[in-house]
Amino acid sequence: MSGTYTLVGIARAKTHRREALVSQLTTLRSRGLTEPGCLDYHVGQDAEDARVFVIYMVWDSKRALESHLNRPYMRDFHASRADFVEGDFSFRWLNAA
């Protein structure tokens, strides 16, 4: 997968906001998978802490990923994430090995 752009995000749901965050992340995944350039988009739950989520996205170009991150629904989510997320997301960019 050389030349792909991968973004991994980790977040912890606020107490009593887990289900709301699950709903938000599920919607983001469904919409992201329909966008041009999206090769993979997963949302996983930590096996030991049900409030911790990992988002794993792979895009065929930096432009496709930037387009996704700048869509109105993504901007809306990021503007409201403090309602669901304890602290903030921790993001990691991955290069193809």
C-alpha positions as CSV (number, residue, x, y, z in Angstrom):
1,M,0.0,0.0,0.0
2,S,2.8,2.5,-0.7
3,G,1.6,6.0,-1.2
4,T,-1.4,5.6,1.0
5,Y,-2.2,7.9,3.9
6,T,-3.2,6.3,7.2
7,L,-4.6,8.1,10.2
8,V,-5.2,6.4,13.5
9,G,-7.2,8.1,16.3
10,I,-7.7,7.0,19.8
11,A,-10.4,8.5,22.1
12,R,-12.0,7.8,25.4
13,A,-15.7,8.4,25.8
14,K,-16.9,10.6,28.6
15,T,-18.7,8.8,31.4
16,H,-22.3,8.2,30.4
17,R,-21.6,9.3,26.8
18,R,-20.2,6.1,25.4
19,E,-23.3,5.2,23.4
20,A,-23.5,8.7,21.9
21,L,-19.9,8.5,20.9
22,V,-20.5,5.0,19.3
23,S,-23.4,6.4,17.3
24,Q,-21.2,9.4,16.1
25,L,-18.3,7.2,15.2
26,T,-20.5,4.7,13.4
27,T,-22.0,7.4,11.3
28,L,-18.6,8.9,10.5
29,R,-17.4,5.5,9.3
30,S,-20.5,4.8,7.2
31,R,-20.1,8.2,5.5
32,G,-16.3,8.0,5.1
33,L,-16.5,4.6,3.4
34,T,-18.6,6.2,0.6
35,E,-16.0,8.9,-0.2
36,P,-13.6,8.8,-3.1
37,G,-10.2,7.5,-2.1
38,C,-11.3,5.8,1.1
39,L,-9.6,2.3,1.1
40,D,-10.4,1.3,4.7
41,Y,-12.2,2.8,7.7
42,H,-12.5,0.9,10.9
43,V,-13.8,1.8,14.4
44,G,-12.8,-0.6,17.1
45,Q,-13.4,-0.8,20.9
46,D,-10.6,-1.5,23.3
47,A,-10.8,-5.1,24.6
48,E,-10.2,-4.0,28.2
49,D,-11.8,-0.6,28.4
50,A,-15.2,-0.2,26.7
51,R,-14.9,3.6,26.7
52,V,-11.8,3.6,24.6
53,F,-12.1,3.6,20.8
54,V,-9.6,3.4,17.9
55,I,-10.4,4.8,14.5
56,Y,-8.2,3.5,11.6
57,M,-8.5,5.1,8.2
58,V,-6.6,4.4,5.0
59,W,-6.8,6.8,2.0
60,D,-5.3,6.5,-1.5
61,S,-4.0,10.1,-1.3
62,K,-3.3,13.0,1.0
63,R,-5.8,15.0,-1.0
64,A,-8.6,12.4,-0.4
65,L,-7.9,12.4,3.3
66,E,-7.8,16.2,3.5
67,S,-11.1,16.3,1.6
68,H,-12.6,13.9,4.1
69,L,-11.4,15.9,7.1
70,N,-12.7,19.1,5.6
71,R,-16.2,17.9,4.9
72,P,-18.9,19.8,6.8
73,Y,-20.0,16.7,8.7
74,M,-16.5,16.1,9.9
75,R,-16.0,19.7,10.9
76,D,-19.3,19.5,12.8
77,F,-18.1,16.4,14.6
78,H,-14.8,17.9,15.6
79,A,-16.5,21.1,16.8
80,S,-18.8,19.0,19.1
81,R,-16.4,16.2,20.1
82,A,-15.9,17.7,23.6
83,D,-19.5,16.6,24.3
84,F,-18.5,13.0,23.9
85,V,-14.8,12.6,24.3
86,E,-12.8,12.8,27.5
87,G,-9.8,15.0,26.8
88,D,-9.3,14.8,23.1
89,F,-8.4,12.4,20.3
90,S,-4.8,11.2,20.1
91,F,-3.8,11.0,16.4
92,R,-1.0,9.1,14.7
93,W,-0.1,9.3,11.0
94,L,1.3,6.1,9.7
95,N,3.6,5.7,6.7
96,A,3.5,2.5,4.6
97,A,6.3,0.2,5.7
